[in-house]
Amino acid sequence: MAGMREIRKSGFAGLDGAAVFGLARLRQAVFVVEQECPYPDLDGYDTDPETVHFWFDGEDGAVACLRLLRDRSVGGSGWRIGRVCCVPQERGSGLSGRLMAAALESVGPEAEVVLDSQTYAAGFYRKYGFEVAGEEYVEDGIAHVPMRRAGK
C-alpha cells in the first residue's frame, strides 16, 4: 500500500486549508500528544518561502510528513530537515523513508543537510547518509543528536 501512494510536495503558499490542517494535526498528534511534549510547533518556518513540505495523505489527512528548510546556521547554503513524523499505524511501511529520499533528491547530492534526530532514530537517518555531528542533548525531555549529511 505505501508504495502506491503519491508524495505530496508544496511550499506554504501552495497549501490549501485542508493540507495545513492535516499537517498541523499530524505533527500535534505525534510530537505534542503521543510524545507528551508541549512545544511551539508553529514556529514560523513553515511559511518561509523556501520551506518545502513533503507528505502523504490518508483517508483523514496527512499520515506522514517532513519539512525541508534553509539552514541559516550554515550561511543559508545548506538545508535542514525537520518535523519528520508518521502516524503509528503506518510506521514501518516505508513512508518516512520515501519522504526522506524525496527531500534529499530535491536538494541534490551536493547540498549539505542537517537535522536533529531523536537519539533512538539516528539509525534511520544514517541510511540516508547522515552522521552524528555533535554531542547528545535533551530537548523537551527527549534525547537528541545533531546529524549532518555533507554535500559532495
C-alpha positions in Angstrom: 0.0 0.0 0.0 2.7 2.5 1.0 4.4 2.1 -2.4 1.2 3.1 -4.3 0.8 6.4 -2.5 1.9 9.6 -4.1 4.2 12.0 -2.3 2.7 15.5 -2.0 5.1 18.4 -2.0 4.4 22.1 -1.7 5.6 25.4 -0.3 3.3 27.1 2.2 1.7 29.3 -0.4 0.6 26.3 -2.4 -1.1 24.6 0.6 -4.8 24.7 0.9 -6.6 24.9 4.3 -7.2 21.2 4.4 -3.5 20.4 3.9 -2.3 22.9 6.5 -4.8 21.5 9.0 -3.8 17.9 8.2 -0.1 18.6 8.6 -0.6 20.5 11.8 -2.9 17.8 13.2 -0.4 15.1 12.4 2.5 16.9 14.0 0.4 17.7 17.1 -0.7 14.1 17.4 2.8 12.7 17.3 5.0 15.4 18.9 2.7 17.0 21.4 0.2 14.3 22.4 2.0 11.0 21.8 5.4 12.2 22.9 3.9 14.3 25.7 6.0 17.3 24.6 4.2 20.6 24.6 6.2 23.0 22.4 5.5 25.7 19.9 5.2 23.7 16.7 4.0 26.6 14.7 7.4 28.4 14.8 7.2 30.5 11.6 9.5 28.3 9.5 6.5 26.6 7.8 5.6 29.8 6.0 9.1 30.7 4.8 9.1 31.0 1.0 12.0 28.5 0.7 10.4 25.9 3.0 9.0 22.8 1.3 6.6 20.4 2.9 6.5 16.8 1.9 3.7 14.4 3.0 1.5 11.5 2.3 -2.3 11.7 2.7 -4.5 9.1 4.1 -8.3 8.9 4.4 -8.3 11.5 7.2 -5.5 13.8 6.1 -1.7 13.6 6.4 -0.3 10.3 7.7 3.5 11.1 7.3 5.3 14.3 6.7 8.5 16.3 6.9 9.6 19.8 6.1 12.7 21.0 4.4 14.0 24.5 5.0 17.1 26.6 4.5 19.5 26.1 7.3 20.5 29.6 8.3 23.3 28.4 10.5 25.5 27.3 7.5 25.3 30.6 5.7 22.0 29.9 4.0 23.6 27.5 1.6 22.6 24.3 3.4 19.3 22.7 4.3 17.6 21.4 7.4 15.1 18.6 7.6 12.7 18.6 10.5 9.2 17.6 11.7 9.6 14.1 10.4 6.7 12.0 11.7 4.2 9.3 10.8 1.0 8.0 12.4 1.6 4.9 14.5 -0.4 2.6 12.2 1.9 3.5 9.2 5.2 3.2 11.0 7.4 0.6 9.3 5.6 1.0 6.0 8.4 2.9 4.3 6.5 6.3 4.1 9.1 8.2 6.1 11.9 6.8 4.1 10.3 7.8 0.8 9.8 11.3 2.2 13.5 11.5 3.2 14.6 10.3 -0.3 12.4 12.8 -2.0 13.6 15.7 0.2 17.2 14.8 -0.4 16.7 14.3 -4.1 15.1 17.8 -4.3 18.3 19.5 -2.9 20.7 17.2 -4.8 23.8 15.3 -3.6 26.0 18.4 -3.4 23.9 20.1 -0.7 24.8 20.0 3.0 21.8 18.9 5.0 21.4 18.9 8.8 18.8 17.6 11.2 18.3 17.0 14.9 17.4 13.3 15.4 15.7 11.8 18.4 18.6 9.6 19.6 16.7 6.3 19.1 16.0 7.3 15.4 19.6 8.1 14.4 20.0 4.7 12.7 17.1 5.6 10.4 18.9 8.8 9.2 22.2 7.0 8.8 20.6 5.1 5.9 20.4 8.4 4.1 24.0 9.4 4.6 23.7 11.3 7.9 26.3 11.1 10.6 26.2 12.2 14.2 27.7 15.7 14.2 27.8 16.6 17.9 27.0 15.6 21.4 23.7 14.2 22.5 21.4 16.8 24.2 18.0 16.8 25.8 15.3 18.9 24.2 11.8 19.0 25.7 12.7 15.9 27.8 13.7 13.8 24.7 17.3 12.8 23.9 18.5 14.1 20.5 21.7 14.1 18.5 22.6 16.6 15.8 23.3 14.9 12.4 24.8 16.1 9.1 24.9 14.9 5.6 27.9 16.6 3.9 27.5 17.7 0.4 29.5 16.1 -2.4 
